Each structure stands twice: as structure tokens, then as C-alpha cells.
Amino acid sequence: MTDISDMGRIELAPQVLDQSFNREPIGFDHNLSTLAMFELDSLRTLAEKYAGRDSDYMVASSASAPDQKFRAVKATDLNPAQAIDRLKTESVRILLKRPQNYDSRFQKLLDGLTDQVVSLSKGLKDDRIVRLESSIFLTSAKTLTPFHFDPSAVFFFQIAGDKIYHVYPPRALTEPEMEQFYFRGLIDIAQVDLNRRDPTLEHVFSLSAGKGIHQPQNAPHWVETSGDISISYSFFFETQAARKTSMTRGFNYYMRKVGAEPTPPGARPRLDAFKADAMGVWIPCRKTLSAVKLAALGK
């Protein structure tokens, strides 16, 4: 494998990214599987640094089905290094959050990949990234991650093993489904009912080493690992424009709770801007729902 000096590269045509960014899932090629930092022994050394940092990792078993409740999946009391040692003998899913805080090579990788993606997209060049993180996933063979969506734009890289990625575009969700996860400005995994999705909207990506996908913000998905240990990496971010859209949805949640039928983001840009600005004032101050409604109606 090569050293980080060769840096990670993503192969994606600018016109493809601009057409699909945060709208439709798209596949791409990359070279991250050639980097020594993703060898299993290197990742185990990294995992040892997570001991006692419970908020920075998750260790859980496989979901029993794609529609299982995310929080109902059995957690384990293993630390990440112990869990890596059991990848071949148990059903284990390991999430290492923010590896750039534990190994400077991952900060260089994150910065380099982000710069590449921004350089490929005119829209991103004109926007500002306000939140940027990364994660590493190590999973046993034959495991499932249940159906959910993330409040960030994601670039997902398969490093080793095979995964089947089932993902829907954001339009597979209704506005009320999205609003319920934004009304407090929360940044968390959001789960919705798989059975209510339109099956014609599903994209299925068979990912192996060197393959990846862009997963739009609010794109619901579930993932299954095939017959060997899987290593994956992702980085995800939120732009200023996306944050304002999220705050607009948070405002709409409150409007809907008091009986109004709010316009969706994008339908009335000036009103969207008002809603986003208002969320930054009212929510910290815990204004009442009636005050939010009256302001939204211009009263």
C-alpha cells in the first residue's frame, strides 16, 4: 500500500457532481484502498486511542432486518480495539468518529478530499462549509445497518470487502418527515419507515474496494455487508445554504404543529430566509408556538 504522501483521490466529473449534488446518489472511483492508513493493523492501533472516549465511537451488533429500529440494535460493551479483534468471529459494527482528532494523517486526508470535491462543484465554491467531519466503519461479514437518513451531504468510500448500499434520493421523504428532525437544530441519525418509500426510487450500489458514492443530505438508506470484513470511510459536511434550508424546515415544523400549512423550502426564497433567521432568535429564547405562527403569517 502507498503512503499518505500520495494522498487520497476521488474521480468524479464536475458536471456529474453539479447535476446530482444533494439531489441524487451517484457513484465514483477513488484510491483510498491503496493507503497504508486503512490497513487493519493500522486501524487497530488507531482504535486503541479511542479507549475511554465513548462519545467518539459506537460498537453494536448487526440489525436483524433493514427496518429494525436503529436504537433497538443491540449495543456491546466492547471497546473499539476489542471489537476489531472479534470482527471475524462475531457480528460487530464499529464506528470510529472524527479519526482526524486521533491521527493527523486523517486530517490531511479529510482536507484533501474536501478540497477536491469543492473544486469540482461551482455551487460549493460559492457556498461555505460550516460543519465537516469524517468516520471509519469496520463491520463483520453479513451485517446490516438499518434504514435511516443523515442530516449531512456524505461522500462514502469502500476500502476493503464488499457492501450493498440501498439508497433513495431526498425526494423519497415528505417534508413533515424531514421537519421533525430539524426543529431543535439536532444533528443526529433520523429514522423513518422503510415500507412507505416508493420502490422505484431506490438506487442499489454494489461497492467494492475503490468504489464510492455521494449520498445526498436527507437521502434515506440501509446497508448490508457481504461475505467478508468491510472497511469503509466517509466524510460529510453541511454548507451554509444547507443549514439555512434545515432551519427553514425547523420553522415549518412549528408552523405545522399549530395548524398552518407551510410552504416547502425553495418555494418562496425570501420567506425561507426569514424563517431561517427567525429560528436563530426564537428557538434559543424558547418563544411560544403562537408567536412563531403569528410572525410567519406576518401578523
C-alpha positions in Angstrom: 0.0 0.0 0.0 1.1 3.6 -0.6 1.8 6.3 2.0 -0.4 9.3 2.8 2.0 11.4 0.8 0.3 10.1 -2.3 -3.0 11.5 -0.8 -6.5 10.3 -1.4 -8.0 11.0 -4.8 -11.6 11.0 -5.9 -12.5 10.5 -9.6 -15.8 12.3 -10.4 -16.7 14.5 -13.4 -17.6 18.1 -12.4 -20.7 18.2 -14.5 -21.9 14.9 -12.9 -21.4 16.3 -9.4 -23.1 19.6 -10.1 -26.1 17.9 -11.6 -26.6 15.5 -8.7 -25.1 17.1 -5.6 -27.6 16.7 -2.8 -30.3 15.6 -5.3 -29.5 12.1 -6.5 -27.0 9.4 -5.3 -24.0 9.0 -7.7 -21.1 6.6 -7.8 -17.4 7.4 -8.2 -14.0 5.8 -8.1 -11.2 6.5 -5.6 -7.8 5.3 -4.5 -8.2 5.2 -0.7 -7.9 1.4 -0.6 -4.2 1.9 -1.6 -3.4 3.9 1.5 -1.5 2.3 4.4 -3.5 4.1 7.0 -6.5 1.9 6.2 -4.7 -1.4 6.7 -6.4 -3.4 9.5 -3.4 -3.3 11.8 -3.1 0.4 11.4 -6.8 0.8 12.2 -6.5 -1.3 15.3 -3.7 1.0 16.5 -6.0 3.9 15.9 -8.8 2.2 17.7 -6.7 1.9 20.8 -6.7 5.7 21.1 -10.4 5.7 21.5 -10.4 3.9 24.8 -12.5 5.9 27.3 -13.8 8.2 24.6 -17.3 6.8 24.5 -18.9 9.7 22.6 -16.4 9.2 19.7 -17.3 5.6 18.8 -20.1 3.1 18.6 -19.9 -0.6 18.8 -23.1 -2.6 18.0 -24.2 -5.9 16.5 -26.0 -6.3 13.2 -29.5 -5.3 12.8 -31.9 -8.2 12.3 -33.7 -6.5 9.3 -33.4 -3.3 7.3 -36.5 -1.8 9.0 -35.4 -2.5 12.6 -35.4 0.5 14.9 -31.9 2.0 14.9 -31.7 2.5 18.6 -33.1 -1.1 19.2 -30.0 -2.7 17.6 -28.0 -4.4 20.4 -25.0 -2.5 21.6 -22.0 -4.2 23.1 -19.6 -3.4 25.9 -16.6 -3.9 23.8 -14.2 -1.1 23.2 -13.2 -0.5 19.5 -9.9 -2.4 19.7 -11.6 -5.4 21.3 -14.3 -5.3 18.7 -11.8 -5.2 15.8 -10.3 -8.4 17.3 -13.7 -10.1 17.0 -14.7 -9.0 13.5 -14.1 -12.5 12.1 -15.9 -14.3 15.0 -18.8 -12.2 15.9 -21.4 -9.9 14.3 -19.9 -6.5 15.0 -20.3 -3.0 13.6 -17.7 -0.4 14.6 -18.0 3.3 14.0 -14.9 5.5 14.7 -15.9 9.1 14.7 -13.6 12.0 13.9 -10.4 10.0 13.3 -8.7 13.2 12.3 -8.6 14.1 16.0 -6.6 11.0 16.8 -4.2 10.7 13.8 -3.0 13.7 11.7 -3.0 11.7 8.6 -6.8 11.6 8.6 -6.9 15.4 8.9 -4.7 15.7 5.8 -6.9 13.1 4.0 -10.1 15.0 5.0 -8.7 18.3 3.9 -7.5 17.0 0.6 -10.7 15.2 -0.3 -12.9 18.1 0.7 -10.8 20.5 -1.4 -11.2 18.1 -4.4 -15.0 18.0 -4.0 -15.3 21.7 -3.6 -13.1 22.3 -6.7 -15.4 20.0 -8.7 -18.6 22.0 -7.9 -19.4 25.6 -8.8 -22.2 25.5 -6.3 -19.9 24.5 -3.4 -17.3 27.1 -4.5 -19.9 29.8 -4.0 -21.1 28.3 -0.6 -19.3 27.9 2.7 -18.9 24.7 4.7 -19.9 25.2 8.3 -19.6 21.6 9.6 -17.1 19.0 8.4 -16.5 15.6 9.9 -15.3 12.1 9.0 -15.9 8.5 10.2 -14.4 5.0 9.7 -16.7 1.9 9.6 -15.4 -1.6 10.3 -18.0 -4.4 10.0 -18.2 -8.1 10.2 -19.4 -10.2 7.2 -23.2 -10.5 6.8 -24.2 -7.5 8.8 -27.0 -4.9 8.3 -27.2 -1.2 9.2 -30.9 -0.3 9.4 -32.8 2.2 7.3 -32.2 5.9 8.3 -31.1 9.2 6.9 -28.3 11.7 7.8 -28.6 15.5 8.1 -25.4 15.9 6.0 -24.0 15.6 2.5 -21.9 12.4 2.5 -19.1 11.0 0.4 -18.7 7.3 1.2 -15.6 5.3 0.2 -15.4 1.5 0.3 -11.9 0.4 1.3 -12.0 -3.3 1.7 -14.6 -6.0 1.4 -18.0 -5.5 -0.3 -21.1 -3.6 0.7 -24.5 -3.3 -1.0 -25.8 0.2 -0.5 -29.6 0.8 -0.8 -30.2 4.5 -1.0 -33.1 6.7 -2.0 -33.0 10.4 -3.1 -34.2 13.0 -0.6 -37.4 13.4 -2.5 -38.4 9.9 -1.2 -39.1 11.7 2.1 -42.0 14.0 2.8 -41.5 17.5 4.2 -43.1 16.6 7.6 -40.8 13.6 7.9 -37.8 15.8 7.5 -39.1 18.6 9.6 -39.4 16.5 12.7 -35.6 16.1 12.8 -34.7 19.8 12.4 -36.9 21.7 14.7 -34.4 21.8 17.5 -31.3 22.1 15.3 -30.4 18.5 16.1 -27.7 16.7 14.2 -28.4 13.0 14.6 -29.4 9.8 12.9 -33.0 10.1 11.7 -35.2 7.0 11.2 -38.3 6.8 9.0 -40.5 3.9 7.8 -38.9 1.9 5.0 -42.2 0.5 3.9 -43.5 3.9 3.0 -40.8 4.5 0.4 -41.5 4.3 -3.4 -39.5 1.3 -4.5 -39.0 2.8 -7.9 -36.8 5.5 -6.3 -34.3 3.0 -4.8 -30.7 3.0 -6.0 -28.6 -0.1 -5.3 -24.8 0.3 -5.4 -22.5 -2.8 -5.2 -19.4 -1.3 -3.6 -16.0 -2.9 -3.5 -12.5 -1.6 -2.8 -12.0 1.6 -4.9 -15.7 2.4 -5.3 -17.8 5.0 -3.5 -21.0 7.0 -3.6 -22.2 10.5 -2.9 -25.2 10.3 -0.6 -27.2 13.5 -0.6 -28.3 15.1 2.6 -31.6 13.6 3.8 -31.2 10.5 1.5 -32.6 7.5 3.4 -30.6 4.3 3.1 -29.7 1.0 4.5 -26.5 -1.0 4.1 -25.6 -4.7 4.0 -22.1 -6.2 4.2 -21.3 -9.2 2.1 -19.1 -12.2 2.9 -16.0 -10.7 4.4 -14.9 -7.9 6.8 -15.7 -4.5 5.4 -13.7 -1.3 5.9 -15.3 2.0 4.8 -14.6 5.7 5.2 -16.8 8.7 4.8 -16.6 12.4 5.2 -19.7 14.5 5.5 -20.4 18.2 5.7 -23.1 20.9 5.9 -22.9 24.1 4.0 -24.3 27.5 5.0 -27.1 27.2 2.4 -28.0 23.7 3.6 -28.1 24.8 7.2 -30.5 27.6 6.3 -32.7 25.1 4.5 -32.6 22.9 7.6 -33.6 25.9 9.8 -36.4 26.7 7.4 -37.7 23.1 7.9 -37.4 23.5 11.6 -39.5 26.6 11.5 -42.0 24.8 9.3 -42.3 22.1 11.9 -43.5 24.6 14.4 -46.0 26.1 11.9 -47.4 22.7 11.2 -47.8 22.0 14.9 -50.1 25.0 15.3 -52.2 24.0 12.2 -50.6 26.0 9.4 -49.6 24.5 6.1 -46.1 25.9 5.4 -44.5 26.3 2.0 -41.6 24.0 1.5 -38.0 25.3 1.2 -37.3 26.8 -2.2 -40.9 27.8 -3.0 -40.5 31.3 -1.5 -36.8 32.2 -1.0 -37.4 35.5 0.8 -39.7 33.8 3.2 -37.2 30.9 3.7 -34.6 33.5 4.7 -37.0 35.0 7.2 -37.7 31.6 8.7 -34.1 30.6 8.9 -33.2 33.9 10.6 -36.1 33.6 13.0 -35.1 30.1 14.1 -31.8 31.6 15.3 -33.7 34.0 17.5 -36.8 32.2 18.7 -35.5 28.8 19.5 -32.7 29.8 21.9 -35.2 32.2 23.5 -37.9 29.4 23.6 -40.6 31.6 22.1 -44.1 30.2 22.1 -45.6 28.4 19.1 -48.2 31.1 18.8 -45.5 33.8 18.4 -43.8 31.7 15.7 -47.1 31.3 13.9 -48.1 35.0 14.0 -44.7 36.0 12.7 -44.8 33.5 9.9 -48.2 34.9 8.9 -47.0 38.5 9.0 -49.2 39.4 12.0 
